[in-house]
């Protein structure tokens, strides 16, 4: 079943769906790194390591914000009536 109807039901062959799934996989990996940085900031005892973890956490939050914006835009574009701007 490789026609347009197959893509509409989301059988995994749709490149837009694959791209969206890749963005969500990237989000999950970023959230794991963020959780680790947060735990290190909270529970390490070395002040230099705490500062490094805090800096990493801030950088990861910025990356996560940008990624979530990309995800929202991708989801919006693929809704009925969605537009590319």
MARTITI-244755 format. One record per residue (C-alpha): residue in three letters; x negated, y negated, z; residue number from 1. Coordinates in pm, whole numbers, plus 50000, padded with zeros to 5 digits. Example, Ala and Ser with C-alpha at 12.3 -4.5 7.8 and 13.67 -1.06 7.14 Angstrom:
2
<rec code="Ala" x="48770" y="50450" z="50780" pos="1"/>
<rec code="Ser" x="48633" y="50106" z="50714" pos="2"/>
END
This chain:
85
<rec code="Unk" x="50000" y="50000" z="50000" pos="1"/>
<rec code="Unk" x="49774" y="49722" z="49875" pos="2"/>
<rec code="Unk" x="50021" y="49466" z="49751" pos="3"/>
<rec code="Unk" x="50129" y="49127" z="49886" pos="4"/>
<rec code="Unk" x="50388" y="49296" z="50108" pos="5"/>
<rec code="Unk" x="50112" y="49484" z="50290" pos="6"/>
<rec code="Unk" x="49934" y="49158" z="50372" pos="7"/>
<rec code="Unk" x="50253" y="49003" z="50503" pos="8"/>
<rec code="Unk" x="50303" y="49273" z="50766" pos="9"/>
<rec code="Unk" x="49948" y="49230" z="50894" pos="10"/>
<rec code="Unk" x="49794" y="49567" z="50825" pos="11"/>
<rec code="Unk" x="49442" y="49438" z="50890" pos="12"/>
<rec code="Unk" x="49347" y="49381" z="50524" pos="13"/>
<rec code="Unk" x="49446" y="49015" z="50532" pos="14"/>
<rec code="Unk" x="49123" y="48807" z="50535" pos="15"/>
<rec code="Unk" x="49294" y="48532" z="50735" pos="16"/>
<rec code="Unk" x="49391" y="48782" z="51003" pos="17"/>
<rec code="Unk" x="49038" y="48922" z="51007" pos="18"/>
<rec code="Unk" x="48897" y="48571" z="51050" pos="19"/>
<rec code="Unk" x="49138" y="48501" z="51335" pos="20"/>
<rec code="Unk" x="49046" y="48828" z="51506" pos="21"/>
<rec code="Unk" x="48678" y="48737" z="51471" pos="22"/>
<rec code="Unk" x="48745" y="48402" z="51638" pos="23"/>
<rec code="Unk" x="48920" y="48577" z="51926" pos="24"/>
<rec code="Unk" x="48628" y="48821" z="51961" pos="25"/>
<rec code="Unk" x="48393" y="48523" z="51976" pos="26"/>
<rec code="Unk" x="48619" y="48366" z="52241" pos="27"/>
<rec code="Unk" x="48609" y="48680" z="52452" pos="28"/>
<rec code="Unk" x="48228" y="48696" z="52440" pos="29"/>
<rec code="Unk" x="48205" y="48328" z="52528" pos="30"/>
<rec code="Unk" x="48444" y="48371" z="52823" pos="31"/>
<rec code="Unk" x="48230" y="48659" z="52954" pos="32"/>
<rec code="Unk" x="47916" y="48443" z="52933" pos="33"/>
<rec code="Unk" x="48103" y="48161" z="53106" pos="34"/>
<rec code="Unk" x="48215" y="48391" z="53389" pos="35"/>
<rec code="Unk" x="47856" y="48508" z="53438" pos="36"/>
<rec code="Unk" x="47725" y="48150" z="53449" pos="37"/>
<rec code="Unk" x="47997" y="48058" z="53699" pos="38"/>
<rec code="Unk" x="47909" y="48352" z="53924" pos="39"/>
<rec code="Unk" x="47540" y="48266" z="53906" pos="40"/>
<rec code="Unk" x="47614" y="47905" z="53997" pos="41"/>
<rec code="Unk" x="47820" y="48013" z="54296" pos="42"/>
<rec code="Unk" x="47608" y="48293" z="54434" pos="43"/>
<rec code="Unk" x="47241" y="48235" z="54348" pos="44"/>
<rec code="Unk" x="47022" y="48093" z="54621" pos="45"/>
<rec code="Unk" x="46741" y="47935" z="54415" pos="46"/>
<rec code="Unk" x="46823" y="47567" z="54351" pos="47"/>
<rec code="Unk" x="46653" y="47572" z="54008" pos="48"/>
<rec code="Unk" x="46853" y="47880" z="53904" pos="49"/>
<rec code="Unk" x="47174" y="47718" z="54029" pos="50"/>
<rec code="Unk" x="47099" y="47405" z="53827" pos="51"/>
<rec code="Unk" x="47027" y="47615" z="53517" pos="52"/>
<rec code="Unk" x="47350" y="47809" z="53564" pos="53"/>
<rec code="Unk" x="47547" y="47487" z="53608" pos="54"/>
<rec code="Unk" x="47396" y="47345" z="53290" pos="55"/>
<rec code="Unk" x="47473" y="47667" z="53102" pos="56"/>
<rec code="Unk" x="47828" y="47661" z="53235" pos="57"/>
<rec code="Unk" x="47881" y="47306" z="53111" pos="58"/>
<rec code="Unk" x="47744" y="47393" z="52767" pos="59"/>
<rec code="Unk" x="47961" y="47703" z="52747" pos="60"/>
<rec code="Unk" x="48272" y="47503" z="52841" pos="61"/>
<rec code="Unk" x="48205" y="47264" z="52553" pos="62"/>
<rec code="Unk" x="48158" y="47559" z="52316" pos="63"/>
<rec code="Unk" x="48477" y="47722" z="52444" pos="64"/>
<rec code="Unk" x="48676" y="47401" z="52395" pos="65"/>
<rec code="Unk" x="48557" y="47374" z="52036" pos="66"/>
<rec code="Unk" x="48630" y="47740" z="51967" pos="67"/>
<rec code="Unk" x="48981" y="47717" z="52112" pos="68"/>
<rec code="Unk" x="49045" y="47416" z="51890" pos="69"/>
<rec code="Unk" x="48936" y="47623" z="51587" pos="70"/>
<rec code="Unk" x="49164" y="47907" z="51696" pos="71"/>
<rec code="Unk" x="49463" y="47676" z="51740" pos="72"/>
<rec code="Unk" x="49400" y="47523" z="51397" pos="73"/>
<rec code="Unk" x="49371" y="47866" z="51234" pos="74"/>
<rec code="Unk" x="49690" y="47985" z="51400" pos="75"/>
<rec code="Unk" x="49876" y="47670" z="51298" pos="76"/>
<rec code="Unk" x="49764" y="47697" z="50934" pos="77"/>
<rec code="Unk" x="49902" y="48048" z="50912" pos="78"/>
<rec code="Unk" x="50244" y="47970" z="51054" pos="79"/>
<rec code="Unk" x="50532" y="47926" z="50813" pos="80"/>
<rec code="Unk" x="50522" y="47567" z="50698" pos="81"/>
<rec code="Unk" x="50171" y="47521" z="50837" pos="82"/>
<rec code="Unk" x="49936" y="47295" z="50649" pos="83"/>
<rec code="Unk" x="49568" y="47255" z="50604" pos="84"/>
<rec code="Unk" x="49450" y="46908" z="50696" pos="85"/>
END
